[in-house]
Every structure is written in structure tokens, then in C-alpha cells.
Amino acid sequence: MSWQYSSSGGFRPATTADAVSSGYTFVDDDTYASLFEAQAKGARIQANASGAPEAIDGNGNVVDLSTVASTATYVQTVTVTLAQQAQAAMSIVNQQAALAAVMGQTFGPAMRAYVTALQVIVAGTDTTSAPLPAAPAAYTD
């Protein structure tokens, strides 16, 4: 079976390439199968500039349908920078600081060194540390 595709109507059967309805694009069985295999692995199907269906990965790149493999994944990849990791760690530090203040305690020397290291990473002064320094076991350390 062959298929026809429209961005507004999706897929529907087509008996031949000559029998494609107005506003639709002919799609052969192999392309149809590859599109849905890519979709099952995280890609989305959308019309390209000429109206033909294409698979788009999570980062907005067109998927080469000839390379859709059983191990492929097309979900969005997110790279978290060291500064973003440090900002997240500082959120935890801020919670610990509030707890320490309520308990009448202060950060120990290891925790103060950790906070200083995070602050310079967040500020962009330290661009060589990777990964983040390890947090002390307790904020009183």
C-alpha cells in the first residue's frame, strides 16, 4: 500500500502515485515505515517546505530516514553547563544556609570553600573546573 500526506490531513492510503489528492504528497511504504519508526524513537513528523513529510529530531534537525536504526533515539539532548550545575548546587547551599541560620549554626571551613568554588564557577571566573567540586558531607564540615 502507498500513502499520501498532507500537513493538515496527515496520512491516508493512496492506491498509486498518480491517485494522490490535491494538497497531498505521495509517500512510498518504505518512507512511511521509516517516518513512524523515527517517531517511535522520539522524532516528530512534519511537512517540509514542499509539503512532503519529514522526521525532525528533538533538536530540530531533519532525520536521515535511511539511517533510522533500532538503537537510534531522536529525543532532545540538553547540555547542562558547569555554570548551570553550579547554580543548581547553590540553590541547595542556600537552603542549607537558611537551615544553619535557624539552628544557630554556621558553615564549616569545607562548606565555605565549597561555596566559594561554586560562586566563582557561577560568576564565570573559573572556567577550568569540571566536574563540580564535591559537596561536603555536612554543612558544618
Helices and strands as residue ranges (DSSP letters): E 2-6, E 10-14, G 17-19, E 25-27, H 29-40, E 44-47, E 53-56, G 65-67, H 82-102, H 109-123
